[in-house]
Structures are given as C-alpha cells and as structure tokens.
C-alpha cells in the first residue's frame, strides 16, 4: 500500500479528553467537589453523581448542571491549545448514553451526540486526528468507574451484564455518522474490559466490532479499530497470539490498546525507581513487536520509587520517568495519549497542561545500562547509590522494605508496615544473640546464616508468638532480650549483607519466615516459603548514600559529517532534541503503521 505522507498518516501523539462526556472524579473534578454525597464525601462515578444531582436538584436541575458542564468543560479553545502544544490527536472518551438514549432506570442524561459532532468538527478544522472511544458500554464492560458506574467492592456486576449487541449498534451508528470525516482515524470498541471476561468471548466481540465498523463504511485505509487488552489475565502478548490464531489475519488496521500506569496494584507499588524504568523498557520492546497504541499513560509512580531514587527531587524523578515513557512510545505503531488533558490542578502527574507548564515533559531520555538479568541491575546503583561502605553491620541503623513498597515499623508493641517513608518508627538494627554479642569484638558485618535479633527504634525486639503459623497471629515487639521467639536466621544469596540486599528472616520459634500481607498492615510468620511476601530489602540511611549522578546515562553527542570541505558539525544524537527526535521517529513509526495495513 502506498503511504500517504500527511499529518493524518502520523502516529497519534495526543491527549485524552476524559471527564467531558463521561464523568470521573479526577478529570471532572469541579462537578464532584461541588456536589457531595450526604456524608460529605465525593461520589466515585457518574452513576452516583447523577443520583446526587437528581436528589438535590430534580431532573430539570440535574440536566442543567450536566448541560453546563458539557458546554464549558471542553471548548474549541482546548482544541486550539492541544494544537499549540505540538500534539496531533485527541482521544475522546464517552459513555454510550451520549450516543443514544440511556437504558431504563439508569440515571444518565443523554443523548448528547452534538458534542461529539463538535469535537469532530474542531479536530477537522484544526488538522487534528480524533479517536472515538466508547468508554462506557451498555451494561458496563467492568465494575469500575471508567465505564460510568463503580460497583465494587460489593459488586453485583457480571460480565454477562455487558450488552454486546447494543454496543455493536452504537459502533455502527458512530461509523456511519463519521465515516467520511477524514480527521476520524480511530475508533475504540470499549475501554478496559474486566479481566474476568473470557478471552474467547472478548475476541468474538472484537471481531464482530471490526466487521460492524467496516461494513458501516469506515475504511481500513484510514481508520484503525482499537482493541483494548489492558489488564488481561493471560497477558498482552498471549492475548494477541490467540487473537491472531482466531482471526488468521482477516482484519486489517487494528491496533491493541494498552494503558501504561505504574502506580496501581502492589505490582508497581513495590518497584524501585530502577525497576519502573526497566518496566518502561519492556513496554518499548513490546511496542516494537505488535500494532499498538498506549491509549492512556501518566506520570504517577508507585510507593517504592520515592525511597529508591537517591537524592533526586520529585520533579526530577517525574521528568526522567516521563522522558523514558515518551521514548518508548515512539516504538508504538499507533502512538500514545496522555491521561488527561484536564485534571485537578494539583495532580501534575495526571494533568498534561500542568505537567507541560512545569517542564516535566521536556527532559531527554536516558540510555539505560545493559543488563542480562544476572545479579543486581547496575541501574539500581545509579539511581539508589550505596554509601561509601555498602556493608550492613550489627548495631547500624537500617530500614526494611517489604514487597508492596512499605517499610516495617514499630509503634509500642505493634509491628506494622503501613508507611512508605524512612522515619524514626521505621528504624531497625541487627543485634547479635546474647551469647554471640559477648564473644564479638569490634565491628561485625551481617552474614548469611547468622542468627540475629531485630531491634526497633524503641529498643524493643521483634518477637514471633508460638501460634503465629497455626493461628496467623502477628509479630509483636517485646522488651525481652533473649529466647527463640526473638531470634531469626538471616538467609540471603550473598555471603555478606549490603545496602539494597534482599533477605529472608527464618523464625527459630516457629520455623517459618517473616512475611508481609497483601492487605493487612501487620508483619506475620505464617509459612516457610521463599516468596515475594517473605522477601525484605535492607537499606542503609539516605544520609549515608552518595548523590545520584545521571551524567553517564545522558545521550552522548555524536559528530555528523558536513558538506565536503567543511568541518564536522556537532549535533545531538537523535532523542536529545525533542522536536528533531519526534520528527525522525514519527517517520519510522509511520512506516510501521503503514506496514500494519499491508499485513
């Protein structure tokens, strides 16, 4: 297929217009802060907000509030500002009730298709691409707020509540209405479908959706059909493999939508800053292999990041993270969309305009050191440097980080892991057993298989109750200074414990490991496993660590030959200059996007 080299052939480099035509607490923050529940808390989704508005203002009053919001939240001026930032696309999330009548007994107000018409017209006038995103389907594709109604933790939602047939009719209506609008270059068939939906069921809907959109007149030469695979339990690549086997390449110009959030679930809360950047690197490799769009991404990071970034300040950490993500998205055949255009102004990690004004999206990407996954990642030492003496010694102040990014702490007799900082309550030290302490002479490092006591800041020792394993009783702190209940064998991969070392504490009282819980705050000793819950990372105090030095990871200058007879001229390597890099990589990525059409 001959590639058309105009702006609409470029991969999407855009923002989401969330919170306009489907209401959520962050993106629609003025509405949710002004119209509170009876207990003065905020509603958690559009469904609950609409119930509040109906109860407080009646139907007419509720309709006026929503009409005013839709008229003012996003205007042509926003589209002009999107264009001024150098972006080329917007993703437009909306609930099905914006396109057609709400279902009986549902509190939504609609239809309001004229606002989609306006968005398409503004995009067309300003030379922007637009992706129409059916963000909330009839019946809901999940029990979460993004589809309109949050129905958890006491959820009665079932995936069979999702009305697939009605969703296909809405996609058909959209495709017919906008099939001749050249700015419409993508249509998403749903958003973040719940992981409990059977894979074959979801693929069947996706295949029917592609057929419906094509038969309604949206051409594969211009319009990509976007298929979400975020949060699939089998993993993105396994889902794509099954899809390819099922469809046998029948559908052209489809792309898979992944949402790159690094702040939800313990999977990301427990990642160090280095591990976060490696996760971005893994995403980049995946983008190279498949037709993909990062339909949503942001600058928010999980808990462990903030104590594993050395002396870097918050803005430096965020800007480095943003630069690495933008570098990765250049490999995505269909581009990326930041979430969100508008957000609470204090949430710089989620508000594109604020992030731009603060300069958080202007840093050049780093070149990460090579790592073969054998031993510790060298990036850890760069971002979370060791002290001059990295060895951990008896009697020295240390901090113990558990798998979900919290640090173990002691308050009186209570032992928890409820804070993600290194404060007084989080201070511990390794102590020898009473017999060994009498024998030792001088400074002694903690070694593999040592028998130790763990002493908190209040001079109390961690103790394991005798029924910890059988009844799940939590570990506590005691003044007692001897006995097997306060003795632990240190188990680790290295002979000597060092800063950032991973250890397991084997209780001599119960023959089980200390562990943290996925949901409870306490520390326990329930199993003998060497699992994630049992692993603890030992860190020396921040004031002892050396400063972070990123200079070695900056992209080097290279020399490019000038015209014959002239001296070589120094230029930045592609990627240092944001504008030149984006143009160069967009050329390459546009080719990949065109190649997708020919597969």
C-alpha positions as CSV (number, residue, x, y, z in Angstrom):
1,X,0.0,0.0,0.0
2,X,1.3,3.5,-0.9
3,X,1.9,5.5,2.2
4,X,0.1,8.9,2.4
5,X,2.6,11.4,4.0
6,X,0.3,13.9,5.5
7,X,-0.4,14.8,9.2
8,X,-3.3,12.3,9.4
9,X,-0.9,9.5,8.5
10,X,1.2,10.1,11.5
11,X,1.0,8.0,14.7
12,X,-1.1,9.6,17.4
13,X,0.7,11.9,19.7
14,X,-2.1,13.2,21.8
15,X,-4.1,13.6,25.0
16,X,-7.3,12.2,26.4
17,X,-10.3,14.5,26.8
18,X,-11.6,12.4,29.7
19,X,-14.1,13.9,32.1
20,X,-16.1,15.7,29.5
21,X,-18.6,13.2,28.0
22,X,-18.1,10.5,30.7
23,X,-17.7,11.9,34.3
24,X,-15.0,10.7,36.6
25,X,-13.8,12.3,39.9
26,X,-10.4,13.4,38.8
27,X,-11.0,14.6,35.2
28,X,-14.4,16.1,36.1
29,X,-13.2,17.4,39.5
30,X,-15.3,20.6,39.6
31,X,-18.5,18.7,39.5
32,X,-17.5,16.1,42.0
33,X,-16.2,18.6,44.5
34,X,-19.3,20.8,44.3
35,X,-21.9,18.1,44.6
36,X,-21.0,15.8,47.5
37,X,-22.8,12.8,49.0
38,X,-24.7,13.1,52.2
39,X,-21.7,12.1,54.2
40,X,-19.7,15.0,52.5
41,X,-17.6,12.6,50.6
42,X,-17.2,12.6,46.8
43,X,-19.2,10.4,44.5
44,X,-17.0,7.8,42.9
45,X,-18.5,7.6,39.4
46,X,-21.0,9.3,37.1
47,X,-23.8,7.0,38.2
48,X,-23.5,8.0,41.8
49,X,-23.1,11.7,40.9
50,X,-26.2,11.7,38.8
51,X,-28.2,10.2,41.7
52,X,-26.9,13.0,43.9
53,X,-27.9,15.6,41.3
54,X,-31.4,14.1,40.8
55,X,-32.0,14.0,44.6
56,X,-30.7,17.6,45.2
57,X,-31.9,19.4,42.1
58,X,-34.6,17.2,40.5
59,X,-34.5,16.1,36.9
60,X,-34.5,19.6,35.4
61,X,-31.8,20.8,37.7
62,X,-29.6,17.8,37.1
63,X,-30.0,18.3,33.3
64,X,-28.9,21.9,33.6
65,X,-25.8,21.0,35.6
66,X,-24.8,18.4,33.0
67,X,-25.6,20.7,30.1
68,X,-23.5,23.5,31.5
69,X,-20.6,21.1,32.2
70,X,-20.7,19.7,28.6
71,X,-20.8,23.3,27.2
72,X,-17.8,24.6,29.2
73,X,-15.5,21.8,30.2
74,X,-14.0,21.3,26.8
75,X,-14.3,24.0,24.1
76,X,-12.7,24.9,20.8
77,X,-10.1,26.8,22.8
78,X,-9.0,23.5,24.3
79,X,-8.5,22.0,20.8
80,X,-6.5,25.1,19.8
81,X,-4.3,24.7,22.9
82,X,-3.8,21.0,22.1
83,X,-2.6,22.0,18.7
84,X,-0.4,24.7,20.1
85,X,1.4,22.2,22.3
86,X,2.5,20.4,19.1
87,X,0.2,17.4,19.6
88,X,-1.6,15.9,16.6
89,X,-4.5,13.9,18.1
90,X,-7.1,13.7,20.8
91,X,-8.8,10.6,22.3
92,X,-12.5,11.3,23.1
93,X,-13.9,9.0,25.8
94,X,-17.7,9.0,26.1
95,X,-20.5,6.9,27.6
96,X,-23.0,5.1,25.4
97,X,-25.7,7.4,26.8
98,X,-24.0,10.3,24.9
99,X,-24.7,8.5,21.6
100,X,-28.2,7.0,22.3
101,X,-30.9,7.0,25.0
102,X,-29.9,5.7,28.4
103,X,-31.3,2.4,29.4
104,X,-34.5,2.3,31.6
105,X,-33.9,3.2,35.3
106,X,-30.3,4.4,34.6
107,X,-29.7,8.0,35.9
108,X,-27.5,9.1,33.0
109,X,-28.5,12.1,30.9
110,X,-28.5,11.8,27.1
111,X,-28.2,11.5,24.3
112,X,-25.9,14.4,23.5
113,X,-24.4,13.5,20.2
114,X,-24.0,17.1,19.2
115,X,-20.9,17.3,21.5
116,X,-19.2,14.5,19.6
117,X,-20.1,16.4,16.4
118,X,-18.4,19.5,17.8
119,X,-15.3,17.6,18.7
120,X,-15.0,16.1,15.3
121,X,-15.6,19.5,13.6
122,X,-13.0,21.2,15.8
123,X,-10.5,18.5,15.1
124,X,-11.1,18.7,11.4
125,X,-10.8,22.4,11.3
126,X,-7.5,22.4,13.2
127,X,-5.9,19.5,11.5
128,X,-6.0,17.2,14.5
129,X,-6.8,13.5,14.4
130,X,-9.5,12.1,16.7
131,X,-10.1,8.7,18.2
132,X,-13.7,8.0,19.1
133,X,-13.6,6.0,22.3
134,X,-16.7,4.0,23.5
135,X,-15.5,4.3,27.1
136,X,-18.7,3.1,28.8
137,X,-20.7,0.3,27.1
138,X,-24.4,-0.6,27.8
139,X,-24.4,-2.8,30.9
140,X,-20.8,-1.9,31.5
141,X,-17.6,-3.7,30.4
142,X,-16.3,-3.7,34.0
143,X,-17.5,-2.8,37.6
144,X,-15.2,0.2,37.6
145,X,-15.8,4.0,37.4
146,X,-14.3,4.5,33.9
147,X,-17.3,2.7,32.3
148,X,-19.7,5.0,34.2
149,X,-20.6,3.0,37.3
150,X,-18.3,1.8,40.1
151,X,-19.7,-1.4,41.6
152,X,-17.1,-2.6,44.0
153,X,-16.0,-3.9,46.4
154,X,-19.6,-5.2,46.9
155,X,-20.1,-5.8,43.2
156,X,-23.1,-7.5,41.7
157,X,-21.8,-6.9,38.2
158,X,-21.3,-9.9,36.0
159,X,-19.6,-9.9,32.6
160,X,-22.9,-11.1,31.1
161,X,-24.5,-7.8,32.0
162,X,-22.5,-6.2,29.2
163,X,-24.9,-5.9,26.3
164,X,-22.6,-6.8,23.4
165,X,-25.4,-6.4,20.8
166,X,-26.3,-2.9,21.9
167,X,-22.6,-2.0,21.9
168,X,-22.3,-3.1,18.3
169,X,-25.3,-1.0,17.3
170,X,-23.6,2.1,18.8
171,X,-20.4,1.4,17.0
172,X,-22.4,1.0,13.8
173,X,-24.1,4.4,14.4
174,X,-20.7,6.1,15.0
175,X,-19.1,4.5,12.0
176,X,-22.0,5.6,9.6
177,X,-22.1,9.1,11.1
178,X,-18.4,9.8,10.8
179,X,-17.2,7.5,8.0
180,X,-16.5,10.5,5.7
181,X,-14.7,12.6,8.3
182,X,-11.0,12.4,7.4
183,X,-9.9,13.5,11.0
184,X,-11.5,10.4,12.5
185,X,-8.6,8.0,12.3
186,X,-9.5,5.6,15.1
187,X,-12.5,4.1,16.9
188,X,-12.2,2.2,20.2
189,X,-14.7,-0.6,20.7
190,X,-14.7,-0.4,24.5
191,X,-12.4,0.6,27.4
192,X,-10.6,-1.5,30.0
193,X,-12.9,-4.6,29.8
194,X,-12.7,-6.6,33.1
195,X,-10.2,-9.4,33.3
196,X,-12.9,-11.9,34.2
197,X,-14.5,-11.7,30.8
198,X,-13.5,-15.0,29.0
199,X,-10.9,-14.3,26.3
200,X,-12.8,-16.1,23.6
201,X,-15.9,-14.1,24.4
202,X,-14.0,-10.8,24.2
203,X,-12.3,-11.8,21.0
204,X,-15.6,-12.7,19.4
205,X,-17.0,-9.3,20.3
206,X,-13.8,-7.6,18.9
207,X,-14.1,-9.5,15.7
208,X,-17.8,-8.6,15.3
209,X,-17.0,-5.0,16.1
210,X,-14.3,-4.7,13.4
211,X,-16.8,-6.2,10.9
212,X,-19.5,-3.9,12.0
213,X,-17.3,-0.8,11.7
214,X,-16.0,-1.7,8.3
215,X,-19.4,-2.6,6.9
216,X,-20.7,0.7,8.1
217,X,-18.2,2.4,5.9
218,X,-15.1,3.3,8.0
219,X,-12.3,2.3,5.7
220,X,-9.3,0.3,6.9
221,X,-7.1,2.6,4.8
222,X,-7.7,5.4,7.3
223,X,-9.4,4.3,10.4
224,X,-7.8,2.0,12.9
225,X,-10.1,-0.1,15.1
226,X,-8.7,0.0,18.7
227,X,-9.0,-3.2,20.7
228,X,-8.2,-2.9,24.5
229,X,-6.0,-5.6,26.1
230,X,-5.2,-3.7,29.3
231,X,-5.4,-6.0,32.4
232,X,-5.9,-9.2,30.6
233,X,-5.0,-12.1,33.0
234,X,-3.3,-14.1,30.3
235,X,-1.0,-11.1,29.4
236,X,-1.0,-8.9,26.4
237,X,1.2,-11.0,24.2
238,X,-0.7,-14.2,24.9
239,X,-4.0,-12.5,24.1
240,X,-2.6,-11.2,20.8
241,X,-1.3,-14.7,19.9
242,X,-4.8,-16.1,20.5
243,X,-6.4,-13.3,18.5
244,X,-4.0,-13.9,15.6
245,X,-4.8,-17.6,15.6
246,X,-8.6,-17.0,15.8
247,X,-8.8,-14.3,13.1
248,X,-6.0,-15.6,10.8
249,X,-5.1,-12.1,9.7
250,X,-8.6,-11.4,8.4
251,X,-8.8,-7.9,10.0
252,X,-6.6,-5.1,8.8
253,X,-5.6,-1.9,10.6
254,X,-6.5,-3.0,14.0
255,X,-4.3,-2.0,17.0
256,X,-4.2,-3.2,20.5
257,X,-4.7,-0.7,23.3
258,X,-2.6,-0.9,26.4
259,X,-2.7,1.6,29.4
260,X,0.7,2.3,30.9
261,X,0.1,3.1,34.6
262,X,2.9,2.5,37.1
263,X,1.1,3.3,40.3
264,X,-1.8,0.8,40.7
265,X,-1.6,-2.5,42.5
266,X,1.3,-3.9,44.5
267,X,2.9,-5.0,41.3
268,X,4.0,-1.4,40.8
269,X,4.0,-0.1,44.4
270,X,6.8,-2.5,45.2
271,X,9.0,-1.5,42.2
272,X,12.1,0.6,42.8
273,X,12.7,3.6,40.5
274,X,15.2,1.5,38.5
275,X,12.6,-1.3,38.2
276,X,10.0,1.3,37.0
277,X,12.3,2.4,34.2
278,X,13.1,-1.2,33.3
279,X,9.3,-1.8,33.0
280,X,9.1,1.1,30.6
281,X,11.9,-0.5,28.6
282,X,10.0,-3.8,28.5
283,X,6.9,-1.9,27.2
284,X,9.1,-0.4,24.5
285,X,10.2,-3.8,23.3
286,X,6.6,-5.0,23.2
287,X,5.5,-1.9,21.2
288,X,8.1,-2.9,18.6
289,X,6.6,-6.3,18.1
290,X,2.9,-5.6,17.7
291,X,0.5,-2.9,16.3
292,X,-0.2,-1.0,19.5
293,X,-1.3,2.3,21.0
294,X,-0.7,3.4,24.6
295,X,-4.3,4.7,24.9
296,X,-3.6,6.1,28.4
297,X,-0.4,6.9,30.3
298,X,0.5,9.3,33.1
299,X,3.4,10.3,35.3
300,X,2.3,8.8,38.5
301,X,4.6,6.3,40.2
302,X,4.2,3.6,42.9
303,X,5.4,3.9,46.6
304,X,8.8,2.3,46.5
305,X,10.0,4.7,43.8
306,X,10.2,7.6,46.3
307,X,12.7,6.0,48.6
308,X,14.8,4.4,45.9
309,X,15.7,7.5,43.9
310,X,18.6,8.7,46.0
311,X,18.7,12.5,46.4
312,X,16.7,13.3,43.3
313,X,13.8,15.7,43.9
314,X,10.2,14.9,42.9
315,X,10.2,16.9,39.7
316,X,13.5,15.3,38.5
317,X,12.1,11.8,39.2
318,X,8.9,12.5,37.3
319,X,10.6,14.2,34.4
320,X,13.0,11.3,34.0
321,X,10.1,8.8,34.1
322,X,8.2,10.9,31.5
323,X,11.1,11.1,29.2
324,X,11.6,7.3,29.3
325,X,7.9,6.7,28.6
326,X,7.9,9.1,25.6
327,X,10.9,7.4,24.2
328,X,9.2,4.0,24.5
329,X,6.0,5.3,22.8
330,X,8.0,6.2,19.7
331,X,8.1,2.5,19.1
332,X,4.3,2.2,19.2
333,X,2.9,1.9,15.7
334,X,-0.2,3.9,16.5
335,X,1.3,6.3,19.1
336,X,0.1,7.3,22.6
337,X,-2.4,9.5,24.5
338,X,-1.6,11.1,27.9
339,X,-4.3,10.9,30.6
340,X,-5.5,13.5,31.0
341,X,-5.9,17.0,29.3
342,X,-7.8,18.3,32.4
343,X,-7.4,17.1,35.9
344,X,-7.3,18.6,39.4
345,X,-4.6,21.3,39.0
346,X,-2.7,19.9,42.0
347,X,-2.3,16.5,40.2
348,X,0.6,17.3,38.0
349,X,1.2,13.6,37.3
350,X,-2.2,13.4,35.6
351,X,-2.7,16.9,34.2
352,X,-1.0,17.4,30.8
353,X,-1.2,21.1,30.8
354,X,0.3,21.5,34.3
355,X,3.0,18.9,33.5
356,X,3.9,20.9,30.4
357,X,4.0,24.2,32.2
358,X,6.2,22.8,34.9
359,X,8.6,21.4,32.3
360,X,8.0,17.8,33.3
361,X,7.8,16.6,29.7
362,X,10.8,18.3,28.3
363,X,13.7,16.2,29.5
364,X,15.8,14.0,27.2
365,X,15.6,10.2,27.6
366,X,18.4,8.4,29.4
367,X,20.4,5.5,27.9
368,X,19.9,2.7,30.5
369,X,22.9,0.5,31.1
370,X,22.8,-3.0,29.6
371,X,21.7,-5.8,32.0
372,X,21.4,-9.5,31.3
373,X,19.2,-10.1,34.4
374,X,22.1,-11.9,36.2
375,X,22.8,-10.4,39.5
376,X,21.7,-6.9,40.5
377,X,20.7,-4.4,37.9
378,X,23.5,-1.8,37.5
379,X,20.8,0.8,37.2
380,X,20.0,0.3,40.9
381,X,23.4,1.6,41.9
382,X,23.0,4.7,39.7
383,X,19.5,5.7,41.0
384,X,19.8,4.4,44.6
385,X,23.5,4.7,45.3
386,X,25.2,2.8,48.0
387,X,27.2,4.6,50.8
388,X,30.9,4.5,50.6
389,X,30.8,1.4,52.7
390,X,27.8,-0.6,51.5
391,X,28.2,-3.4,54.0
392,X,25.5,-3.7,56.8
393,X,27.0,-4.0,60.2
394,X,25.5,-5.1,63.6
395,X,24.2,-2.2,65.5
396,X,23.8,0.0,62.4
397,X,20.6,1.8,61.6
398,X,18.7,0.2,58.6
399,X,15.3,0.1,57.1
400,X,13.3,-3.0,56.0
401,X,11.2,-2.6,52.9
402,X,8.5,-5.2,52.1
403,X,7.2,-6.3,48.7
404,X,4.5,-3.6,48.4
405,X,6.8,-0.7,48.9
406,X,6.0,-0.1,52.6
407,X,8.6,-0.1,55.4
408,X,8.4,-2.2,58.5
409,X,7.8,0.0,61.6
410,X,7.3,-0.3,65.4
411,X,4.8,1.6,67.5
412,X,4.9,0.5,71.1
413,X,4.3,-3.3,70.9
414,X,2.7,-3.1,67.5
415,X,4.7,-4.1,64.4
416,X,3.3,-2.9,61.0
417,X,4.3,-2.0,57.5
418,X,2.0,1.0,56.9
419,X,4.3,3.8,55.7
420,X,6.3,4.3,52.6
421,X,9.0,6.5,54.2
422,X,12.1,6.2,56.2
423,X,11.2,7.8,59.6
424,X,12.1,7.2,63.2
425,X,9.5,4.4,63.6
426,X,11.0,2.6,60.6
427,X,14.5,2.4,62.1
428,X,15.8,-1.0,62.9
429,X,19.2,-2.6,63.7
430,X,20.6,-6.1,63.6
431,X,21.7,-7.3,67.0
432,X,23.7,-10.5,67.8
433,X,22.2,-13.0,70.1
434,X,23.1,-12.5,73.7
435,X,25.7,-15.3,73.6
436,X,27.3,-14.1,70.4
437,X,27.4,-10.4,71.5
438,X,29.6,-11.4,74.4
439,X,32.1,-13.1,72.0
440,X,32.3,-10.5,69.3
441,X,35.0,-7.9,69.3
442,X,34.8,-4.8,67.1
443,X,32.6,-4.0,64.1
444,X,31.0,-7.1,62.6
445,X,29.1,-7.4,59.2
446,X,25.8,-9.3,59.0
447,X,26.4,-12.6,57.2
448,X,24.3,-15.3,55.5
449,X,23.0,-17.8,58.1
450,X,23.7,-15.5,61.0
451,X,21.3,-15.8,64.0
452,X,20.1,-12.2,64.8
453,X,17.7,-10.2,66.8
454,X,15.8,-7.3,65.1
455,X,15.6,-4.2,67.4
456,X,13.3,-1.3,66.8
457,X,13.9,2.4,67.5
458,X,12.3,2.0,70.9
459,X,14.8,-0.7,71.9
460,X,12.1,-3.4,71.7
461,X,12.9,-6.7,69.8
462,X,10.6,-8.3,67.2
463,X,9.0,-11.4,68.6
464,X,7.1,-14.2,66.9
465,X,4.3,-15.7,69.0
466,X,4.2,-19.5,69.3
467,X,0.9,-19.7,67.4
468,X,1.9,-17.4,64.6
469,X,1.9,-20.1,62.0
470,X,-1.2,-22.0,63.1
471,X,-3.4,-19.1,64.0
472,X,-1.9,-16.3,62.0
473,X,-1.1,-14.1,65.0
474,X,1.0,-11.1,64.0
475,X,4.6,-10.4,65.1
476,X,4.9,-8.0,68.1
477,X,7.6,-6.0,69.8
478,X,8.9,-7.0,73.3
479,X,11.3,-5.8,75.9
480,X,12.5,-9.4,76.3
481,X,16.2,-9.7,75.3
482,X,16.6,-13.5,74.8
483,X,14.8,-16.6,73.7
484,X,14.0,-18.2,70.4
485,X,10.9,-16.1,69.9
486,X,13.2,-13.1,69.1
487,X,15.8,-15.0,67.1
488,X,15.9,-15.2,63.3
489,X,18.2,-16.8,60.9
490,X,19.3,-14.5,58.1
491,X,19.0,-16.1,54.6
492,X,20.3,-14.4,51.5
493,X,22.1,-15.0,48.2
494,X,25.3,-13.3,49.1
495,X,27.7,-14.1,51.9
496,X,27.6,-10.6,53.4
497,X,24.6,-8.3,53.6
498,X,24.9,-5.0,51.8
499,X,22.7,-1.9,51.0
500,X,19.7,-3.0,48.9
501,X,20.3,-6.6,49.8
502,X,17.3,-9.0,49.8
503,X,16.9,-11.2,52.9
504,X,14.6,-13.7,54.5
505,X,14.1,-14.0,58.2
506,X,13.6,-17.5,59.4
507,X,12.0,-17.6,62.9
508,X,13.6,-20.1,65.3
509,X,10.4,-20.1,67.3
510,X,8.1,-21.4,64.5
511,X,10.4,-22.5,61.7
512,X,8.5,-20.1,59.4
513,X,9.6,-16.9,57.5
514,X,8.6,-13.4,58.4
515,X,6.1,-12.1,55.9
516,X,4.1,-9.0,55.0
517,X,0.5,-9.3,53.9
518,X,-1.1,-8.1,50.7
519,X,-3.9,-6.3,52.5
520,X,-3.2,-6.3,56.3
521,X,-0.6,-3.9,57.8
522,X,1.0,-6.3,60.2
523,X,4.0,-8.5,60.0
524,X,3.5,-12.2,60.3
525,X,5.4,-15.5,60.3
526,X,3.0,-18.0,58.6
527,X,4.8,-20.0,56.0
528,X,8.3,-21.5,55.3
529,X,8.2,-20.3,51.7
530,X,10.8,-18.1,50.0
531,X,8.2,-16.0,48.2
532,X,7.6,-12.3,47.4
533,X,5.7,-11.7,50.7
534,X,8.7,-13.1,52.6
535,X,11.4,-11.1,50.9
536,X,12.6,-7.9,52.6
537,X,15.1,-5.4,51.2
538,X,17.6,-3.9,53.7
539,X,18.5,-0.2,53.1
540,X,21.0,2.0,54.8
541,X,20.0,5.5,55.8
542,X,19.6,8.1,53.0
543,X,22.0,10.5,54.6
544,X,24.8,7.9,54.1
545,X,24.2,7.4,50.4
546,X,26.1,9.1,47.7
547,X,24.3,11.6,45.4
548,X,22.7,10.4,42.1
549,X,24.8,11.2,39.0
550,X,22.8,10.8,35.8
551,X,25.6,12.2,33.5
552,X,26.7,8.7,32.5
553,X,23.2,7.9,31.2
554,X,22.8,11.1,29.1
555,X,22.8,10.5,25.4
556,X,26.2,11.4,24.0
557,X,26.8,13.9,21.3
558,X,28.0,12.4,18.0
559,X,29.5,14.1,15.0
560,X,27.9,14.1,11.6
561,X,29.9,14.9,8.5
562,X,29.0,18.3,7.0
563,X,29.4,19.2,3.3
564,X,32.6,18.3,1.6
565,X,35.4,20.6,2.6
566,X,33.7,21.7,5.8
567,X,34.5,20.7,9.4
568,X,32.3,18.1,11.0
569,X,29.5,19.7,12.9
570,X,28.5,18.5,16.4
571,X,24.8,17.6,16.7
572,X,22.9,15.9,19.4
573,X,22.1,12.2,19.0
574,X,18.5,11.6,17.9
575,X,16.4,11.8,21.0
576,X,18.2,14.7,22.8
577,X,16.4,17.4,20.8
578,X,12.7,16.7,21.4
579,X,11.5,18.2,18.2
580,X,14.0,16.6,15.8
581,X,13.8,13.3,17.6
582,X,10.0,13.2,17.4
583,X,10.0,14.0,13.6
584,X,12.6,11.3,12.9
585,X,10.9,8.6,14.9
586,X,7.5,9.6,13.6
587,X,8.8,8.9,10.1
588,X,9.9,5.5,11.1
589,X,6.8,4.8,13.2
590,X,4.5,6.0,10.4
591,X,6.1,3.4,8.2
592,X,5.4,0.7,10.7
593,X,1.8,1.9,10.9
594,X,1.5,1.7,7.2
595,X,3.1,-1.8,7.3
596,X,0.3,-2.9,9.6
597,X,-2.2,-2.1,6.9
598,X,-0.3,-4.4,4.5
599,X,-0.1,-7.4,6.9
